[in-house]
Amino acid sequence: MAAAELERLRMAGAGMAIAVLTSGGDAQGMNAAVRAVTRMGIYVGAKVFLIYEGYEGLVEGGDNIKQANWLSVSNIIQLGGTVIGSARCKAFTTRAGRLRAARNLVEHGITNLCVIGGDGSLTGADIFRSEWAGLLEELVREGLISEEVARKNCRLNIVGLVGSIDNDFCGTDMTIGTDSALHRIMEVVDAITTTAQSHQRTFVLEVMGRHCGYLALVSGLASGADWLFIPESPPEDGWEDLMCERLGETRSRGSRLNIIIIAEGAIDRSGKPITSNYVKDLVVQRLGFDTRVTVLGHVQRGGTPSAFDRVLSSKMGMEAVMALLEATPDTPACVVSLSGNQSVRLPLMECVQVTKDVQKAMDEKRFEEAIQLRGRSFENNWNIYKLLAHQKPAQEKSPFSMAILNVGAPAAGMNAAVRSAVRIGICQGHTIYVVSDGFEGLAKGQIREVGWHDVAGWLGRGGSMLGTKRTLPKTCMEKIVENVRKFNIQGLLVIGGFEVGSGGPGWLWASRGILLGCGSGCRASISQSPGCLQAYEGVLQLVEARGQYEELCIVMCVIPATISNNVPGTDFSLGSDTAVNAAMESCDRIKQSASGTKRRVFIVETMGGYCGYLSTVTGIAVGADAAYVYEDPFTIHDLKANVEHLTDKMKTDIQRGLVLRNEKCHEHYTTEFLYNLYSSEGKGIFDCRINVLGHLQQGGAPTPFDRNYGTKLGVKAVLWMSEKLQQVYSKGRVFANSGDTACVIGLRKKVVAFSPVTELKKVTDFEHRLPQEQWWLNLRLMLKMLANYQISLTEYISGQMEHVTRRTLSIEKGF
């Protein structure tokens, strides 16, 4: 795109008026979307209006439609619900109501409308758009507006953002609010699990999902539920007997609890509702188990949005403004959707139609088709759940044995990956070993065979149940080879990362107990430690030693697991989502503490080594004023500009600041240096505090995303290894010496890919432990723009076009 075109696009914002409203059921993340639409609109020179109480406010007009400024949406990104309100509106379903709404928009000169809501709300917006010309003609006939006003406002542009915790809209991988709802569900499941174990109880958990079972399905997969009911796939006739039989088998093997998850819209094959109380009574009557029902209800809608929902909503909100800027008379109403890690625009009504097709298939009892229409992700989740929930005897014993180990720093989701890998390996008939303490344990022979039930209850555990060490194979290669030979290991699954070891000021301060709230006393100069490489280079060393040791000619796979998200070959590493949420929650509390003291700037140090992913994504999620990272070089002039920005900010009602710093973003501009600089330059205007998050980012229970992601990667990795083992098996032995038999499994956009470690070596910066290309860098401009930095729109769009390819309609949910 030429510079002149970009400048013309920027000028297109001048004179525009954009309105944003939220409609239907509320969803966490709506406020982040409202904030992004408002600030992006103001940045490009448009007037932005907030419409309160949804379509009702649009129809009623008056004080329900207010022009917004930059500060109107400050400090709302962390709030649940919607601060501009949402209400059902019967009047808008009538032409008379839409006529009043049109008059209210015209009075404010608004011809661009962003609607955040479900498919019903978005359908209503499209109807409004299609009637717009006729509504204006009627207003002219009635003398309510002049012909000149009608000509000036002759076209209404519509863009939709899907806000629905059910994830029931086809055309997007995730809707706003879904991830946060899963967080609420998993918090309840984890809490209930502890009490259920104490009393040997069965719990029936009812979650939302009248027409879509996504919440039930993903929470069932992420919790390892014993039984699952979703409306898209009713159980076969006679399910009562089978369910009770499986619950009894689980108890007979030593389990002290059972978890059953049921979507509120669950039905049997004849379409009769299956209620949570019916399931409870069934278990009590047939098995005599102490059984309780928990209906989560609107708890799932409440609470603070997750980091994913905040970033997703921010990306979608900014893309919505771009869609309105670029709209032409021939542009159909569009919906901004998520495809992989990119925002895309799709025709609104085509997506709505496919969404309706799913319900039609369910109504007509075409359940297999309904699951397929939900998309690949839904279908994969369902198939994996059925594979892992209950043990099924392998058709035949395979000749292969695999070993699984964790390497490097612990990362949330490791245990989920081990569990699914063990269970799918057993389903394949393989002998499965687990190794304690990484490569060091492999060298010492800390290897044991495991069964199906040995990994029960691992899904929700943080850290590493197997234990991890940072030892690399080259330090004990002979002993590793000896044990590979001794146990006849033919496949090696390594779960770990590629990041710096513990070191630097963040680590030392945390180890001294000064984890949070460091004040002016934190002035020590502490040197950085070099750290070490982990799973990725460990497997690379084994591959490079194949020429010397024939025993290492085996199939190997790396599942990236590191909070830093710096492993080449994948967009996301296990543990990074949990780490971002941990950092975000801490920053939310820090911001809250500043609301009372006023005129205070917090400098927060995050982990990540040289990789700035944690700082950047956390910065977007908490509305940080700046986030310094190694990949985006900065100078003393940039620091000065940031101080001036915060000085100006203290003159407003928002008298606080939050600055994030990646632990190795700069050799000289350390956290202590930033503290001293900000304290000196802000003297008399604001004071500073330091907070080092440290190992807090590595701890805690995995998020739903990391549990689900780890489960899927474990399954897909073992299936790939099984296929490779068959290919290289000949005359009773495995001989794998080609590059494609040792790979990193990763998610690239929305496709699972296996990349040879030898190929990835070419695109890796080993000195700084970084991939040479990182997709998330395009988020940097979004962070700066929403923080009110004076960057050009040209720079923003150039960055987007470099990393994003807009796509035509592809209503297919991904991995």
Phi, psi and omega in degrees: 000128184288157182298322180297320179294321179296319180293321177296323178296320178296317180294337180296340180285335180292130180088350178280154173230125183241135175241146179230138177220157175245138186220158179077204179293143180286157179214138178300133182109345179299322180295322177296323178292316178300317179299315183293316179299315182298309185288323177293319179298314179296321182298323181273005173096006181272157167279138181237132179242140174260128178257116184274146178065034171060218181294333178298317177294327178293321180286318183284327179067212180065227182288355177285348178241112185231140176287140183256153168240182185302320184280349180299334184245020177287146174060035176242350187297332184269359184271141174281177179067210177221123185287343178263004172079158178213138182212145173290143184221104178291327183300323183290342178283353178254156179294325179298321178293320180291331176295317177297320179297319180297318180297319180296321178293315182297322180300332179260002181070026183270121177233013179226123186233126175252119182249126179249112183180193181273189185295328178294316179296320182287325176296318177300321179295322180291322176298316179302317181294316182294332180269356191306311182300315180294323178296319179293320178300318180295321178295324178293315180300324181276359177075019182274335173220160179274164177296325179297317177297320179297318179295319182294332183243038191288346185230135176248120176264136182237134170226139183245145170239132186272113174251105182199124181288345185281345185054047187255015183253122182281140181116349178226144178293322181216142174260159180297127177104341184295312183297320179295320178298321177296323175301314180298318182296315183291329175298319179290316180300315180298319180292318181292326181301320182293318180287327178296320178295322182298321187250007182053055183253162169253133178243133173254114182255122178259124180244164180293161181135069182293322182239352183225132184263018185301313182299316180296318183295310184289322177291326175294319178292321184281345180249351183068039182302147181287329180210150188219135176240123175228148184293335182288338183219078179299148180292154178295157176303141183085015182298332182302316181295315183294318180298313181296324178297317181289322177298319178295319178298319180299317180293322183294339179268007174108356179290143181258004182206163170225139176240125176241128180246132184227129174284146185298338180262018182299140180221164173266185186296335180270358180092005179281134181299142172253113184263158179296324179291325177297316180296317179301310181300323179298313181296318181296314184291319186271327185247341181073016180284144173292114190233138179232152176249135173233118177259114186288325176056221188284358170306325183293335179274341189269179176087174183286147178292150174288167178299319180301313182293325179293315181289317179303312182295322179295316178297314182294320180298318179291321178294327179298318179295319178298321179297320179292322178298323186267359184294145176237171178302336182266357182284122177287161174303135183238163174238136177273125186236171177250127174232107187068242176246022182242147172274134180227157177252131180230151177300124187302307189288335174293320177294318179299320182295317179295323177300318178292327179297327178297312180297322179296319178297321178292319179298326181268011176062030172264071191289322179297320178293323179299318178296319179294322179293333177296336177116166183299320182299314180298314182295319178297316178302314182296315181295320180291320177302314181295328179292320191261344186290322184222139183289132176238130182301138176294145181297326175204154179286129181273160178276004189259150174231142181234150174240143182236133178215156175255143183226144173085201182292144179295147178219137180300136182105345178303315184292326176296320179293318178298314181302310183291324179295317179299312186289320179289328176296318177295320177300329179279354179088008182281159166274125185246125174250148169243148184242130177274144172062039169062213182295331177296318177294325177296322178290325183273357179079024178278068189233133178217149176281143182235156177246181184305311187277353178292339182251015177295140178080008182277341189302317185269004183277135173277175179067211182228116179292334180277341185085145180230151173223159183265006181298137176260153184302327186297341180278347183210038187300316183300316182290325176297313179300319180300317182283330173298319178291315184299316182266003179054047180283124182247350177218137182233118177253117183249123181248114183177192190234204187204075188214173178288155176280180180298132179177175178083175185298325181300314182295315186291317179298319180296319182293336178274002177089005180261060188285318182227155173079023179294126181256213186291352181281348183276088185232004184292144175264116187238131184282154179277142174266152187288335180076191182208162176272162188228239190302312185300307181288333177300312178293323178300320177295321178295319179296316181291342178268002181300325180295334181266328183234111179296333180298339181271005175278064180237169179278131182229146179216141177249126169261115183294124179220101179198139180292342185283340183054049184238022180273128178293149177097000180209148176280330183227138174252148175303135177098339184290325179293318178297319181295318179298317180294323178295316179294319180298314180298321178294317180294326176300317180292322179297315178299320180296321180295329182283342183294336179271322185280329181064160175047050180225138177244128178257132175253115187248126179261130177250164175278187178128357183064230178274352183273127184266014182302310182302313181296317184293309184291321176297320179300318177295317185293333182252001181069043182292154178283333179198155174216112183270128181224158182296321187289342181243084188304144179223157183240178178296333178292322176295318179297319179298317180297322179293321177296318179296321177300315180292326176298315177296323182296327181292346178277351180263187177285343181266085188262063176201161179218153179223120181237127179257146178224121173293140191302333180236037183290334182203140183294323186254326181276074183283174177300320179295319179299315180298320179300313181295319180296308181297321180295318182290311184288334181262009183302129181087348180247314176209159173248171187236154171221149177254140173225122178252113186286327174055219188287357171307328183286343179266347187263182176092166178289147180296148173289164176305321180299312182292326176294314182292316181296314179298320179298314181293317180296321178300316179295310185292326178295314182291322177297320177295316179297322179297318179295317179295321179299320178297323183290327185258008181269123181207135177054040173081010179215157178260131176222101183242106180233007178271157183299329184280009177258006174222103190228160168260128174272137181206165176255116178246112190059261179229018182244132175281126184233148175247116184247124179303136181297330180291327177286320180295336179303328182288338184245028183240134173267095185289330181299319183253004178056056183221147166292149180289336176238133180227120187297327189287352180298336178290347176285343184300318181292325176297318178302312183292319183295317181288342177270005177074036174274150184273069172257159183275152175297327177303316180297319181298309184292322177301317179295319180295314183293334179289326186253344189239133171248115180288142188241159173277181188301127175213085187279079182212115180284147188269205186306000000 
